Structure formats: structure tokens, C-alpha cells
Amino acid sequence: TLEFDGGKKAELTPRESADFFNPERGLIFDVMTFDRKAENLSQAFQYAWTDTRDSLTQVYSFLHALFIGQIPASNVGGIITIADQAGASAGAGFPKLLLFLMMLSCNLAVINFLPFPVLDGGHMVFL
């Protein structure tokens, strides 16, 4: 029931609409992305360094959250997940594939230097 300034009241009753239906009503949160292009070689190196540092930080943050139980172990993927994500990145374009490969290389570097006996980090501990 709505009341107007003049004291009039009106009652609204909902009706189904035949021409308006949106199953995605509500809030839609899209990731805000932007592409950047280096204008010279030094800026390209700066972007590469920043992205590599950010990827290494993400790997360390993920491992920390995994070990303290903040993230379940079911979020860790294997070869199939890597292949799926590589395919999705390749489908988005060559620059996205290069960024994915950079993130994968950073992930491998961090995992490889963990102090487990079979990994390089374990060999470094023994040495």
C-alpha cells in the first residue's frame, strides 16, 4: 500500500509479465580488467617485473592459506586443471596465454624450492 501526499492510498498487486524476465536479476560482479601496452622496452621490463613479483606473492599467499586451512585442499588442481586453464587462456588470446605461462612458471619455481627431499629445495637444505 502506497500513500501519497494528498492522503490518497493506492494498493499495488504484483503481476507476471509475459515480455520481461531476467533470471540474472540482482547483483552481478564482473572482474574489472584492463589491458596495458608498454610504450618502450624499459616499461615492458617494468611490467614484466611487477607481474612476476605479483604472481610469486600470489603463490606464497595461496600456500600460506592452504597450510593454515583457510583454503580447502580441493582447490588444488592437477594436470587436467592446468590444461583446462591453459586452453581458456589460449582462447582469450596470445598475451593472456603468456601471462598464464608466466604464472605457471612462478608457481613451479616456488614449489620446486620448498624444502622437501625430492625437490631442489630439499637438496639445498642437505647441502
Secondary structure, 3 states (H helix, E strand, C coil): CEECCCCCEECCCCCCCCCCCCCCCCCCCCCCCCCCCCCCHHHHHHHHHHHHHHHHHHHHHHHHHHHCCCCCHHHCCCHHHHHHHHHHHHHCCHHHHHHHHHHHHHHHHHHHCCCCCCCHHHHHHHC
